[in-house]
Amino acid sequence: MRRIIVTLAAFSLLLSLLAGCSTSSNSATSTTTPTNSATGAINGAPKHVFYIIFENIRADQIYGNTADAPYFNELVGKYASSTGFYGLTHPSLPNYLALLSGNFQGIWDDCKAGPTSICPPTEFNSTSNALGKNLTQEEIKQASSTPNWFSSQTLVDQLEAHNYNWKAYMESAPSVGFTGEYSPVDTINGKAVPHKLYAQKHNPFMYFTSIRNNQARMNKIVPFTQFDSDLQSSQVPNYVWITPNECNDMHSVSAADAKALNIPTCAAPKSGIYHGPIQLGDKFLRDTVAKIEASPAWKDNSAIVATFDENDFSSHEGCCHGPTGLNGVALGGGLTPFVVIKSQGSHHFVDNSPANHYSFLATLEKMWGLPCLQHACDIKDSELMTKFFM
């Protein structure tokens, strides 16, 4: 009897694959809603997760800051939020790599992707003035000799292997599968001058060879301008990654770039809280959530995650199997906001349990019946963030 069941299952899988091939060959006119057939997925897990990642803001610069972030605080009052969520480390890029691969890849830099792109640590470097100064000599050596070009398995591999759909939306990227480091770029006096609305360091998909060497996957990394039309179609993926540009993710740009872009409120202040960038990011979140909630996918058991890669470099606390340096000191990314909006069920609470990007990745994998990736495997069931989504 067992052999018959396996044979039927294999036949069913073959039929689904053939159907998938037929659908993909006519993707421009298909109206098939993305589904999954993953075994082991938790009953009631969201069918769609929209992941929106912001930049470099402390939790206490959002929570309670109703002047700059009224919408974020409105969400905190209605939905689930965390007061114990930490960025994994500093600076930005290793956090993004960890979210996609379960490993920050042993680097502490924001350098561009490439097999010859090697940079020494720009954060926690014991030979610089950077915060922490607590890397071991072995960590410095490894980080200083590791190209930003990784062969690790990623969440993309897992999603596709288990018949989940995904797509990544990069605001201000100029084209599908864009491989440049920045955009837009002006030519001034014969020199290329980037204004850095789009920054590759916030696009982890570009750093993994299994994605860069696969054109079908590169075609799923698209400008955010495609988001509206995709939402109104029945082609919304199960996993939707959204990177706002460096104004709308609260990161900011230089005063010169803000002037060139004609976005004066995006300029980084000389000191203090980033009022203008926070206001821009809060508006982006409001507008994006409104679009998602008006889409057909929202009725289909969906969740929106709004969070940050790290805080503003004012601390290096961390948790949950994040990196450590000399004498075991935490090389964390500090407390950051984390909010989850659900389309179904009552869902308001504030949780102070320690969590980080590994915790979120492990939770997503558990909910969807995926195997765990690297340090996400270190997260125990009792440490998962399942309550935010179920």
C-alpha positions as CSV (number, residue, x, y, z in Angstrom):
1,M,0.0,0.0,0.0
2,R,2.8,2.4,0.8
3,R,4.4,1.9,-2.7
4,I,1.0,2.7,-4.3
5,I,0.7,5.9,-2.3
6,V,4.2,7.0,-3.2
7,T,3.6,6.2,-6.8
8,L,0.4,8.3,-6.8
9,A,2.1,11.1,-5.1
10,A,4.9,11.1,-7.6
11,F,2.4,11.0,-10.5
12,S,0.5,13.9,-8.9
13,L,3.7,15.9,-8.5
14,L,4.5,15.2,-12.2
15,L,1.1,16.5,-13.2
16,S,1.6,19.7,-11.2
17,L,5.0,20.3,-12.7
18,L,3.7,19.8,-16.2
19,A,0.9,22.3,-15.3
20,G,3.4,24.7,-14.0
21,C,5.4,24.5,-17.2
22,S,2.3,25.2,-19.2
23,T,1.4,28.1,-17.0
24,S,4.8,29.7,-17.1
25,S,4.9,29.6,-20.9
26,N,1.9,31.8,-21.0
27,S,2.6,33.9,-17.9
28,A,1.5,37.1,-19.5
29,T,-2.1,36.0,-19.7
30,S,-2.3,33.5,-16.8
31,T,-4.6,34.2,-14.0
32,T,-3.6,31.3,-11.8
33,T,-3.2,32.3,-8.1
34,P,0.1,31.3,-6.7
35,T,-0.3,28.3,-4.3
36,N,2.0,25.9,-2.6
37,S,2.0,22.2,-1.9
38,A,4.6,22.1,0.8
39,T,4.3,19.2,3.2
40,G,4.8,20.1,6.9
41,A,3.4,23.6,6.6
42,I,1.5,24.7,9.8
43,N,-2.2,24.8,9.3
44,G,-3.4,28.4,9.3
45,A,0.0,29.8,8.3
46,P,-0.3,32.9,6.1
47,K,-0.3,32.2,2.3
48,H,1.3,35.6,1.6
49,V,4.0,37.4,3.6
50,F,4.9,40.9,2.6
51,Y,8.3,41.8,4.1
52,I,9.2,45.5,4.2
53,I,12.6,46.4,5.6
54,F,13.6,49.9,6.8
55,E,17.0,51.3,7.9
56,N,19.0,52.3,10.8
57,I,16.5,53.6,13.4
58,R,16.3,52.7,17.1
59,A,13.1,51.3,18.5
60,D,12.6,54.3,20.7
61,Q,12.9,56.6,17.7
62,I,9.7,55.0,16.3
63,Y,7.7,53.8,19.2
64,G,6.0,56.8,20.8
65,N,7.3,59.2,18.1
66,T,3.8,60.1,16.9
67,A,5.1,63.4,15.4
68,D,7.4,61.7,12.8
69,A,5.9,58.2,12.7
70,P,2.1,58.5,13.3
71,Y,1.3,55.5,11.1
72,F,3.8,53.2,12.6
73,N,2.4,54.0,16.0
74,E,-1.1,53.5,14.8
75,L,-0.1,50.0,13.7
76,V,1.5,49.3,17.1
77,G,-1.8,50.2,18.7
78,K,-3.8,47.8,16.5
79,Y,-1.5,44.9,15.7
80,A,1.4,42.8,17.0
81,S,4.7,44.5,17.8
82,S,8.0,43.5,19.5
83,T,10.0,45.5,22.0
84,G,12.7,42.8,22.0
85,F,13.7,42.6,18.4
86,Y,17.4,43.2,17.6
87,G,19.3,43.8,14.4
88,L,21.7,41.0,13.9
89,T,24.9,43.2,13.7
90,H,26.3,46.3,12.1
91,P,26.4,47.6,9.3
92,S,23.5,47.0,6.9
93,L,24.7,44.3,4.5
94,P,25.3,41.4,6.9
95,N,21.8,41.8,8.2
96,Y,20.3,41.5,4.7
97,L,22.5,38.5,4.0
98,A,21.4,36.8,7.2
99,L,17.8,37.3,6.3
100,L,18.3,35.5,3.0
101,S,20.7,32.7,4.0
102,G,20.6,32.3,7.7
103,N,24.2,33.5,8.0
104,F,25.7,37.0,8.0
105,Q,28.6,35.4,6.0
106,G,31.3,36.6,8.4
107,I,31.5,40.2,7.0
108,W,31.1,43.6,8.5
109,D,31.0,45.8,5.5
110,D,28.6,47.3,2.9
111,C,30.6,46.7,-0.2
112,K,29.2,45.8,-3.6
113,A,28.7,42.3,-4.8
114,G,31.3,40.5,-6.8
115,P,33.9,37.7,-6.8
116,T,36.7,40.3,-6.4
117,S,34.9,42.6,-4.0
118,I,36.8,42.3,-0.7
119,C,36.6,44.9,2.0
120,P,37.9,45.0,5.6
121,P,35.4,45.4,8.4
122,T,33.9,48.9,8.6
123,E,32.1,48.1,11.9
124,F,33.4,46.5,15.1
125,N,36.9,46.9,13.6
126,S,39.4,46.9,16.4
127,T,41.8,49.1,14.4
128,S,39.3,51.8,13.7
129,N,37.1,54.2,15.7
130,A,34.0,52.1,14.9
131,L,31.6,51.2,17.7
132,G,32.5,48.1,19.6
133,K,36.2,47.6,18.7
134,N,35.7,44.0,19.6
135,L,36.4,41.8,16.6
136,T,38.8,39.0,17.2
137,Q,41.9,38.9,15.0
138,E,40.5,35.8,13.3
139,E,37.2,37.6,12.6
140,I,39.2,40.6,11.1
141,K,41.3,38.2,9.0
142,Q,38.3,36.3,7.7
143,A,36.2,39.4,6.9
144,S,39.2,41.1,5.2
145,S,39.7,38.1,2.8
146,T,36.1,37.1,2.1
147,P,34.7,38.2,-1.3
148,N,31.1,39.6,-1.3
149,W,30.1,36.7,-3.5
150,F,28.5,33.8,-1.7
151,S,27.6,30.2,-2.7
152,S,25.4,29.5,0.3
153,Q,21.9,28.1,-0.1
154,T,19.3,30.7,0.3
155,L,15.6,31.1,1.1
156,V,15.0,31.4,-2.6
157,D,16.3,27.8,-3.0
158,Q,14.0,26.6,-0.3
159,L,10.9,28.4,-1.5
160,E,11.2,27.1,-5.1
161,A,12.0,23.6,-3.9
162,H,8.7,23.6,-2.0
163,N,6.6,25.2,-4.7
164,Y,6.3,28.6,-3.1
165,N,6.5,31.7,-5.3
166,W,8.6,34.8,-4.4
167,K,9.5,38.2,-5.9
168,A,11.7,41.1,-4.7
169,Y,10.7,44.7,-5.3
170,M,13.5,47.3,-5.2
171,E,12.4,50.9,-5.2
172,S,14.4,53.1,-7.5
173,A,16.2,50.2,-9.2
174,P,16.2,51.3,-12.9
175,S,15.5,47.8,-14.4
176,V,14.7,44.2,-13.8
177,G,17.7,42.3,-12.4
178,F,19.7,45.5,-12.1
179,T,23.3,44.6,-11.1
180,G,24.7,48.1,-10.5
181,E,25.7,49.4,-7.1
182,Y,23.7,52.6,-7.1
183,S,21.0,54.5,-9.0
184,P,20.5,57.1,-10.2
185,V,23.9,58.1,-11.5
186,D,24.7,61.4,-13.1
187,T,27.8,62.3,-15.2
188,I,29.3,65.5,-14.0
189,N,32.6,66.8,-15.5
190,G,33.1,63.4,-17.1
191,K,32.8,61.5,-13.8
192,A,30.0,59.2,-12.7
193,V,28.3,60.7,-9.6
194,P,25.8,58.3,-7.9
195,H,22.9,59.8,-5.9
196,K,22.2,56.5,-4.1
197,L,18.4,56.3,-4.0
198,Y,18.8,52.6,-4.9
199,A,21.7,50.9,-3.0
200,Q,22.8,47.4,-3.8
201,K,23.8,46.8,-0.1
202,H,20.0,46.7,0.6
203,N,19.4,44.0,-2.0
204,P,20.9,40.7,-0.7
205,F,19.7,38.8,-3.8
206,M,22.6,40.3,-5.7
207,Y,25.2,38.6,-3.5
208,F,24.4,35.0,-4.0
209,T,25.7,33.1,-7.1
210,S,22.7,30.8,-7.2
211,I,20.6,33.9,-7.9
212,R,23.0,35.9,-10.0
213,N,23.7,33.0,-12.3
214,N,20.1,32.2,-12.8
215,Q,18.3,34.5,-15.2
216,A,14.8,33.3,-14.2
217,R,15.6,34.3,-10.6
218,M,17.1,37.6,-11.7
219,N,13.8,38.3,-13.5
220,K,12.0,38.2,-10.2
221,I,14.1,41.1,-8.8
222,V,12.2,44.0,-10.2
223,P,11.7,47.8,-9.7
224,F,9.0,48.7,-7.2
225,T,7.1,50.3,-10.1
226,Q,5.8,46.8,-10.9
227,F,4.2,46.4,-7.5
228,D,0.8,48.1,-8.1
229,S,0.0,46.1,-11.2
230,D,1.1,42.8,-9.6
231,L,-1.1,43.5,-6.6
232,Q,-4.1,43.9,-8.8
233,S,-3.4,40.7,-10.7
234,S,-3.8,37.2,-9.3
235,Q,0.0,36.7,-9.5
236,V,1.0,37.9,-6.0
237,P,3.8,35.6,-4.8
238,N,3.7,33.8,-1.5
239,Y,6.8,35.7,-0.3
240,V,7.1,39.4,-1.2
241,W,10.3,41.3,-0.3
242,I,10.1,45.1,-0.5
243,T,13.2,47.4,-0.2
244,P,12.2,51.1,-0.2
245,N,14.8,53.5,-1.6
246,E,17.2,55.3,0.8
247,C,14.8,58.1,1.3
248,N,11.7,56.0,2.0
249,D,13.5,53.4,4.1
250,M,14.5,56.2,6.6
251,H,18.2,55.8,5.8
252,S,18.7,59.3,4.3
253,V,21.2,60.5,1.7
254,S,23.8,63.3,1.8
255,A,22.7,66.9,1.6
256,A,24.2,67.2,-1.9
257,D,22.3,64.1,-3.0
258,A,19.1,65.3,-1.4
259,K,19.4,68.5,-3.4
260,A,20.2,66.8,-6.6
261,L,17.2,64.5,-6.1
262,N,15.0,67.4,-5.1
263,I,14.0,65.6,-1.9
264,P,15.3,68.0,0.8
265,T,13.7,66.2,3.7
266,C,15.8,63.1,2.8
267,A,19.1,64.8,3.8
268,A,20.8,63.3,6.9
269,P,20.9,65.9,9.7
270,K,24.2,66.9,11.2
271,S,23.1,65.4,14.5
272,G,20.0,64.1,16.3
273,I,17.0,62.1,15.2
274,Y,16.4,61.8,11.5
275,H,13.0,63.5,11.5
276,G,12.7,64.0,7.7
277,P,13.7,60.5,6.7
278,I,11.4,59.0,9.3
279,Q,8.5,61.0,8.0
280,L,9.2,59.8,4.5
281,G,9.4,56.2,5.6
282,D,6.2,56.4,7.6
283,K,4.3,57.8,4.6
284,F,5.8,55.0,2.4
285,L,4.6,52.4,4.9
286,R,1.1,53.9,5.0
287,D,0.8,54.0,1.3
288,T,2.2,50.5,0.7
289,V,0.0,48.9,3.4
290,A,-3.1,50.6,2.0
291,K,-2.3,49.1,-1.4
292,I,-1.8,45.7,0.0
293,E,-5.0,45.8,2.0
294,A,-6.9,46.8,-1.1
295,S,-5.6,43.9,-3.1
296,P,-7.2,40.5,-3.7
297,A,-4.2,38.8,-2.0
298,W,-5.0,40.5,1.3
299,K,-8.2,38.5,1.7
300,D,-6.3,35.3,1.2
301,N,-4.7,35.0,4.7
302,S,-1.8,37.4,4.4
303,A,0.6,39.1,6.8
304,I,2.8,42.3,6.5
305,V,6.1,42.6,8.3
306,A,7.5,46.1,8.9
307,T,10.9,46.1,10.5
308,F,14.5,47.4,10.3
309,D,17.9,46.0,9.5
310,E,19.6,47.5,12.6
311,N,19.5,50.6,14.8
312,D,21.4,53.9,14.4
313,F,24.7,52.4,15.6
314,S,24.2,53.8,19.1
315,S,24.4,50.3,20.6
316,H,25.6,46.8,19.8
317,E,23.3,44.7,21.9
318,G,22.1,41.5,20.3
319,C,20.6,38.1,21.0
320,C,19.5,34.8,19.6
321,H,22.8,33.3,18.3
322,G,24.0,36.5,16.8
323,P,27.8,37.1,16.3
324,T,30.1,37.7,19.3
325,G,33.6,39.0,19.4
326,L,36.4,39.3,22.0
327,N,35.5,37.8,25.3
328,G,32.1,36.9,24.0
329,V,30.9,40.5,23.7
330,A,27.7,40.8,21.6
331,L,28.3,42.3,18.1
332,G,24.6,42.9,17.7
333,G,22.6,45.5,15.8
334,G,20.6,47.0,18.7
335,L,16.9,47.2,19.4
336,T,14.8,48.0,16.3
337,P,11.0,48.1,15.7
338,F,9.1,45.0,14.5
339,V,5.4,45.1,13.6
340,V,3.2,42.4,12.0
341,I,-0.2,43.2,10.4
342,K,-2.5,40.3,9.8
343,S,-5.5,40.1,7.5
344,Q,-7.3,37.6,9.6
345,G,-8.2,37.5,13.3
346,S,-7.7,39.7,16.3
347,H,-4.0,40.4,16.6
348,H,-3.0,43.1,19.0
349,F,-0.2,42.5,21.5
350,V,3.2,43.7,22.5
351,D,5.9,41.0,23.0
352,N,9.2,41.6,24.7
353,S,10.8,38.2,23.9
354,P,14.3,38.4,22.5
355,A,14.3,37.9,18.7
356,N,16.4,38.9,15.6
357,H,16.6,38.2,11.9
358,Y,17.5,34.6,12.5
359,S,14.3,34.3,14.6
360,F,12.2,35.7,11.8
361,L,13.7,33.4,9.2
362,A,13.4,30.4,11.3
363,T,9.7,31.2,12.0
364,L,8.9,31.6,8.3
365,E,10.6,28.3,7.5
366,K,8.7,26.6,10.3
367,M,5.4,28.0,9.2
368,W,5.8,26.9,5.6
369,G,7.4,23.5,6.3
370,L,10.8,24.5,4.9
371,P,14.1,23.1,6.2
372,C,16.2,25.6,8.3
373,L,19.1,27.5,6.9
374,Q,22.4,27.7,8.9
375,H,22.0,29.8,12.1
376,A,18.2,29.7,11.7
377,C,18.6,26.1,12.8
378,D,19.9,27.4,16.1
379,I,16.5,28.9,17.0
380,K,14.5,26.6,19.2
381,D,10.8,26.1,18.8
382,S,10.2,28.1,22.0
383,E,12.2,31.0,20.5
384,L,10.1,31.3,17.3
385,M,7.9,34.3,16.5
386,T,5.0,32.1,15.4
387,K,2.5,34.1,17.7
388,F,3.0,37.1,15.4
389,F,1.6,35.2,12.4
390,M,-0.8,32.5,13.6
